[in-house]
Amino acid sequence: MGPIFMFLIGFGFAVSGGVTMITYLNLLPAGFGWMDYLIFLKSRPECYLFPLGIFMITLATFFLPQESS
């Protein structure tokens, strides 16, 4: 039950961080360049949820029970 819970929490973090990063893409038409965009993302704590979520998903898949044939 633990790995499944960690997988779901990681999925939620990844979705939340990914949606936030996509939302901030609206800064590009406002005159920001790609480097400005990446520097801005680095300063926003909610954008760190995406890599944290991907890490949790990856970690959870290693601890999922294996079916034996």
C-alpha positions, -999 to +999 in steps of 0.1 A: +000+000+000+029+023+007+044+024-028+010+030-044+004+059-020+038+073-029+031+069-066-002+088-063+014+116-043+042+118-068+017+119-096-001+147-080+031+167-075+041+161-111+008+173-124+007+203-102+043+214-111+038+206-148+006+226-150+023+255-132+052+255-157+028+254-186+008+283-172+040+303-168+046+298-206+022+328-209+052+350-200+069+343-234+044+364-254+047+391-228+083+397-238+103+372-218+130+351-235+136+314-229+164+321-206+143+346-186+116+320-184+140+293-171+154+318-145+119+327-134+110+290-130+141+285-109+128+312-085+093+297-081+090+269-054+059+253-069+079+245-101+101+222-080+071+199-075+075+185-110+109+170-107+101+159-071+070+141-084+089+124-112+114+112-087+087+099-063+070+080-092+103+065-103+111+055-067+077+040-061+079+018-093+110+001-079+092-008-046+060-021-062+054-058-055+065-081-083+041-108-096+058-142-098+047-166-125 
